[in-house]
Structure formats: C-alpha cells, structure tokens
Amino acid sequence: MSDLSELIKINKNIEAQNEEIIRLLKKIAGEDEQTPENVVVNQLKPFPEHPFDFSTLGYDDLEEEEVELPDVTEVENPHFEESLDIGEVYFMQDFNPFKISIKNNELIIDNFDASHEASDYYFAEIVVNELAKNNKSFDESTVILPESVMGNLPLTLEKCIAEGAKKVFGPWKSMMELLNAPEYLQTKLQLDFYKTEEHLIERVFKE
C-alpha cells in the first residue's frame, strides 16, 4: 500500500472514531439522537417573531449561487488515448483537454475544445521542451496538470479518466485533496506529484 493510500485509510478511521465519540457523548448527556423525521419537523417549525422586517429582501438575496460542474462522463472519442510523437505532451486545464507540442521550433497548442483557450501550460511547456531537446516521446495516456488545478483535483482526475488518461502528474500542494476523494481514482490512475519544475523533470524522466 502506498503512503498516500495509508494516509487516506488512517484519516477515514479517525473520522469514524470522532463520529462515534460524539454519539456516545450525546448519549451520556441524555440527548436523543436526531432522526430524519426530527430533522424535517425542526425545519418546518415557524420562525419566532423578529423585530426586523424581511419583506424587503429579494429572492435573489436568499438564493445560493449555483456552481456549474463539468461533465465527467465517458467521452465518445477520448483524446488522451492517441499516441504521442516526439515533443508532444497532453495537459488538462479547467477540465478541458489540450496537447502542447514543438514543431519546427514553434510552440503549438492543440485545443480539443474550441470554446476554451489554454492559459496555464507552464509545466507542460517545460516537459515538452525537455522532450524535444532529447528527441524523446512522452508515454501515451500521460497528462500534466497545472497548479491551477488546486481545489478541483478529484473532479479533474475524473475528467482525465474519461478522456483516457492512465498516468497523471499533478502539483504537490493539491495531493491532500485526495484524502476525501473516491479511492478508485488511485486505482484507475497512476498518480505522481511534483514540487518544482526541476522535480517534475526528475519525476518524468526517472528510470
């Protein structure tokens, strides 16, 4: 078992123990455990009289902002399953797949989704430059994730799987996001994490 998998397992055990401790403390204190029926009843109780007038509040003031999530279902033609030529690298930005390459000393970015433009490809560019310099090709189904993925790592990994990725290099700072993420992300993907650009090159070209 990897260190990360062991850490996730320990974290889940701690969460379960904390929930049991809270339940027992409530029981000792004589508090009844709240059932789903109790929750509904409590929510339906009328608000007490309040000295302030809420009638001037608009509906938009109380409505929670909706967050649009990307579609991470299987795609018809996964982009990351195609083999890569010398000096080509796949990367993901904002849940969208891209390919960066060097052709005739020119940096080219293939945008698989015409509605999005790439802006965070610094680490992918570092790798592709190193590949071109050494006349090497990248392993197919391998993806570089930028630092902007932090905060959305689990969902980004699901999108990578849907696009046919098998191995992913991601920023070290985002690794802790896997603690509460589905475990299958680690079984379907070979995950590696980089701290700096030098560390990324070392991880990519390790024997």
Disulfide bonds with the S-S distance in Angstrom:
none
